[in-house]
Amino acid sequence: MTENQFDEFFRKKLGDYSSKVPEDMWQRIKQKKDRDRTFVILLLLLLIITGGATSYFIFSSKETANANLALSQKRSVDNSGNKTLLNKKHETITTQKDSVNLDHNNNSVDVNATTIKNGSNSETVGEVKRIDNKSAVTSFSNQSKKEIAGRNSNVTNLSQQNVSANNADSLKSNFSNKYINPDGETALKNAELSPSTIQKDSLKKEKNNKQVYKVEKNNHSPIINNIFIEAYASPDIPVSRTSGNSAYLQHKDSTSNMQLSYTFGVRVGALIGEHLVIKAGLQYSQVNEKFNYTKKNATRAVPVVVQRTLPDANGVERTVLDTSTLIQVGSQYKLNYNHYKSFDLPLIIGYETAGERYKASFNTGIILNIKTTYKGDILDSSLNAVDVNSKNFYKSNTGMSLYFGLGLSTKLNNNFQLFTEPYIRYRLSNMTHSNDAFTQKINVGGLSFGLRYNF
Amino acid sequence: MTEEQLIKGCIQNDVACQRMLFEQYAGKLMTICLRYSCDRPEAEDMLQDAFIKIFSHIRQYKFEGSFEGWMKRIVVNCALKTIQKKKTRFLEITNHDTASPQAESFALSSLSEDELIQLISSLPDGYRVVFNLYVIEGYSHDEIAEMLRIQAATSRSQLVKARKLLQKQILLNQKIAIQL
């Protein structure tokens, strides 16, 4: 029996043979399919939640905590420079000198249910000035103000519940004053201060070189502060990573060179709380590649027609055309520019610093590919230049990429911001099909320039 | 239901269509897995992975060429991936004895398909893969070399060795059968 007969026998016998499949195979496949899908969804959710939570809680909490000043019922604050004591037990602040100076960084002072006791005979004025949605400025001084009744040697209770702040520039506070007799007995008396009264007090106190303290509400609830839309464009530098058959790759790398590429897109975003930013949009990216192909010992057939004039039997001259083919051997050159075009859905989460004119940001997230198309030439397994689509090398959906960017922005006016953002896009999966002779990933580094419009 | 309708149903993640597709082709694809694996549990794992890949990549089938061929290629690739994970070594022939035992045709014809699969499964990984790719799938040595990232000469030598081993095994089985 020859080798061919031997091979043919196996081919015929096993080519279309159906083996027995375990009965529970379909259930196993179904379960694994569901498990894989659940895993991918969970992974995505985890990535988004972890990224968001980390950005928000680490960065936002630190900044807010440093900036906040709130009276705490369970903390005693000893301000040695001004001899002010917040008595933990009695929840009072005793002022023995002229003014209260609270350390913003170290003391958390909760206005709620806290009393301030002026130990000397001097009078205490409390005022709360709202500076934004969450903060207020409280001033304490020993300047006597007759508008506040019964405050000598008394304890003033500032009730945060009664503090209403409706305007960033106005002072709008209600004070529930609690009076304590010198022997320690407490008498309650409520005195409501009108915003205008407080404002007057504030101005007077400023003249008298009083000290001003900021008290911010410790409010972490993520609220949408701003919605914006931004358009951007970026020159990109693609970096191709290939693996596979070394001989093939050697030829491929020598024929292909990545070129300057670009990305542009539009994103809609929201500022949540003070610093957290989420964005989603649509972008178009094009990766350019120079394909420079040289084939040595290439042959081509050239038709050659030779015209001859010959006399026939009668002596009449006739024209005869001899057609032949000339095979030419030489080098074949081909220069082409390949384009890898992709439409993507960026989902970005970021942390943005608070700044009046300039802001810095760190952004991360995922870029989901919607569709990728390819145009150009590629080497096939025989090292001939073929159309990139003819061999179905590349995927039409290249999956997910990770995005990292560091941004800087400047305010042009109340609505517009100009920004720039160096970024990296790292692909998680190959752009090629798994069954190909080689695998390829094109990662991209770029520098975005864009304009943001705040609604 | 036509094959096209079945494929379109699978593209839309219709579980009933996926089940029908599985029932229609599972047997043939199982044969491929058995040919490439060294035992049945490994073949079952291969088949499972292959079907998951088929369902997740079925959108890529462009209704050009045989769908069965497309699926078979995926199964073969899954099998090759599994084998590559095992870091199969393609050993060169050390025995230069060219005279190989020739299995007689009657000895071959008496073997059932399952016995043939068993014989192939008993081959060393490298021989088995090359034998399957060349003899059953019909790839050339150059294509095999590219797929397995080996030299074409290595592929040829693996095939020669595989044939030799198979013929030896068939003759041995025949002798045992006669003795019994």
Chai-1 contact restraints between the chains, C-beta under 6 A:
chainA,res_idxA,chainB,res_idxB,connection_type,confidence,min_distance_angstrom,max_distance_angstrom,comment,restraint_id
A,M1,B,Q102,contact,1.0,0.0,6.0,A-B,restraint_1
A,M1,B,S105,contact,1.0,0.0,6.0,A-B,restraint_2
A,D7,B,V135,contact,1.0,0.0,6.0,A-B,restraint_3
A,F9,B,L108,contact,1.0,0.0,6.0,A-B,restraint_4
A,F10,B,V135,contact,1.0,0.0,6.0,A-B,restraint_5
A,R11,B,I136,contact,1.0,0.0,6.0,A-B,restraint_6
A,K13,B,E113,contact,1.0,0.0,6.0,A-B,restraint_7
A,K13,B,L116,contact,1.0,0.0,6.0,A-B,restraint_8
A,L14,B,I136,contact,1.0,0.0,6.0,A-B,restraint_9
A,Y17,B,T31,contact,1.0,0.0,6.0,A-B,restraint_10
A,Y17,B,E113,contact,1.0,0.0,6.0,A-B,restraint_11
A,S18,B,G27,contact,1.0,0.0,6.0,A-B,restraint_12
A,S18,B,K28,contact,1.0,0.0,6.0,A-B,restraint_13
A,S19,B,G27,contact,1.0,0.0,6.0,A-B,restraint_14
A,S19,B,M30,contact,1.0,0.0,6.0,A-B,restraint_15
A,S19,B,T31,contact,1.0,0.0,6.0,A-B,restraint_16
A,S19,B,L34,contact,1.0,0.0,6.0,A-B,restraint_17
A,V21,B,A26,contact,1.0,0.0,6.0,A-B,restraint_18
A,V21,B,G27,contact,1.0,0.0,6.0,A-B,restraint_19
A,V21,B,M30,contact,1.0,0.0,6.0,A-B,restraint_20
A,W26,B,F22,contact,1.0,0.0,6.0,A-B,restraint_21
A,R28,B,Q48,contact,1.0,0.0,6.0,A-B,restraint_22
A,I29,B,Q48,contact,1.0,0.0,6.0,A-B,restraint_23
A,I29,B,F51,contact,1.0,0.0,6.0,A-B,restraint_24
A,K32,B,I52,contact,1.0,0.0,6.0,A-B,restraint_25
A,K33,B,I52,contact,1.0,0.0,6.0,A-B,restraint_26
A,N245,B,E146,contact,1.0,0.0,6.0,A-B,restraint_27
A,N245,B,R149,contact,1.0,0.0,6.0,A-B,restraint_28
A,S381,B,E146,contact,1.0,0.0,6.0,A-B,restraint_29
A,N435,B,N77,contact,1.0,0.0,6.0,A-B,restraint_30
A,A437,B,E146,contact,1.0,0.0,6.0,A-B,restraint_31
